[in-house]
Amino acid sequence: MIAITGASGSVYGIRFLEAILEHYDKVYLTVSENAVLIVRNELGIEFPADNTGLEALLGEGCRRVEMLPPHDLTAPPASGSVWYEGMVVIPCSMGTVGRIASGVSNDLVTRAADVCLKEHRRLILVIRETPLNLVHLRNLTTLAEAGAVILPAAPAFYNSPKTMEDMVAFVVTRTMQQLGLVQTLLPEWERTST
Ligand SMILES: Cc1cc2nc3c(=O)[nH]c(=O)nc-3n(C[C@H](O)[C@H](O)[C@H](O)COP(=O)(O)O)c2cc1C
């Protein structure tokens, strides 16, 4: 299950979705209302509200995506009885962090995250905010204690990125590695001779 929420960095969500499609038969996707606005602002993409129009965005891979409305609490990932491997929220806003941390399962994003925590499934939060206030830090600590992986959308520079896409790929590949996926977007770090 992938959720794109209303933090800056919607490109992370889109690139991550593209990158993992070849690894899964089925991917649930939900995009918060605020994220739709930000995807439009940042990427000039009108995110479709349902599967219609996904093909333009994802090509052939769209057949493996099931797009779910963000307020649909009857959707499969809202129930622990439905098996799915886990959830990646990418990018993850501090608003979503706060709601998950306090157990406010009032939409599909927060309910599916709640399900992942209670069922001990992987929950990876690719957070984007700076600076972080004490409320953010406490919420993130709560979530880390509850079993979530907190993965800041913070590209590294040791791999000498040349383009924005290189920097995005860094965050995407680190997220893929948390799912145990083999990534081929970027070479792994190799020590040079000293
Ligand atoms: C252009 C824009 C950029 C934003 N960037 C961030 C961000 O990077 N991180 C964040 O936590 N909130 C950010 N926000 C605020 C969230 O969108 C806002 O808190 C929203 O309620 C989050 O909703 P959601 O978590 O349901 O998607 C941004 C808002 C706008 C309009």
The ligand as a Tripos MOL2 file, in Angstrom:
@<TRIPOS>MOLECULE
LIG
   31    33     1     0     0
SMALL
NO_CHARGES

@<TRIPOS>ATOM
      1 C1          2.7780   23.8940   -1.1480 C.3       1 LIG1
      2 C2          2.6710   23.1960    0.1920 C.ar      1 LIG1
      3 C3          3.7600   22.4860    0.6580 C.ar      1 LIG1
      4 C4          3.6940   21.8280    1.8860 C.ar      1 LIG1
      5 N1          4.7950   21.1360    2.3060 N.ar      1 LIG1
      6 C5          4.7180   20.4570    3.4670 C.ar      1 LIG1
      7 C6          5.8420   19.6680    3.8810 C.ar      1 LIG1
      8 O1          6.8800   19.5760    3.2240 O.2       1 LIG1
      9 N2          5.7170   18.9660    5.0340 N.ar      1 LIG1
     10 C7          4.5670   19.0070    5.8000 C.ar      1 LIG1
     11 O2          4.5340   18.3380    6.8270 O.2       1 LIG1
     12 N3          3.5030   19.7620    5.4250 N.ar      1 LIG1
     13 C8          3.5380   20.4690    4.2840 C.ar      1 LIG1
     14 N4          2.4730   21.2180    3.8750 N.ar      1 LIG1
     15 C9          1.2860   21.2790    4.7380 C.3       1 LIG1
     16 C10         0.3610   20.0730    4.5310 C.3       1 LIG1
     17 O3         -0.0710   20.0030    3.1820 O.3       1 LIG1
     18 C11        -0.8420   20.1920    5.4630 C.3       1 LIG1
     19 O4         -0.4330   20.0460    6.8050 O.3       1 LIG1
     20 C12        -1.9080   19.1880    5.1470 C.3       1 LIG1
     21 O5         -2.9660   19.3190    6.0960 O.3       1 LIG1
     22 C13        -1.4140   17.7620    5.1430 C.3       1 LIG1
     23 O6         -2.4890   16.9520    4.7640 O.3       1 LIG1
     24 P1         -2.3650   15.3870    4.5840 P.3       1 LIG1
     25 O7         -1.3750   14.9250    5.5770 O.co2     1 LIG1
     26 O8         -3.7500   14.8680    4.8610 O.co2     1 LIG1
     27 O9         -2.0020   15.1040    3.1790 O.co2     1 LIG1
     28 C14         2.5010   21.8900    2.6540 C.ar      1 LIG1
     29 C15         1.4120   22.5900    2.1670 C.ar      1 LIG1
     30 C16         1.4940   23.2340    0.9570 C.ar      1 LIG1
     31 C17         0.2860   23.9820    0.4430 C.3       1 LIG1
@<TRIPOS>BOND
     1     1     2 1
     2     2     3 ar
     3     2    30 ar
     4     3     4 ar
     5     4     5 ar
     6     4    28 ar
     7     5     6 ar
     8     6     7 ar
     9     6    13 1
    10     7     8 2
    11     7     9 ar
    12     9    10 ar
    13    10    11 2
    14    10    12 ar
    15    12    13 ar
    16    13    14 ar
    17    14    15 1
    18    14    28 ar
    19    15    16 1
    20    16    17 1
    21    16    18 1
    22    18    19 1
    23    18    20 1
    24    20    21 1
    25    20    22 1
    26    22    23 1
    27    23    24 1
    28    24    25 2
    29    24    26 1
    30    24    27 1
    31    28    29 ar
    32    29    30 ar
    33    30    31 1
@<TRIPOS>SUBSTRUCTURE
     1 LIG1         1 GROUP 0 **** ****
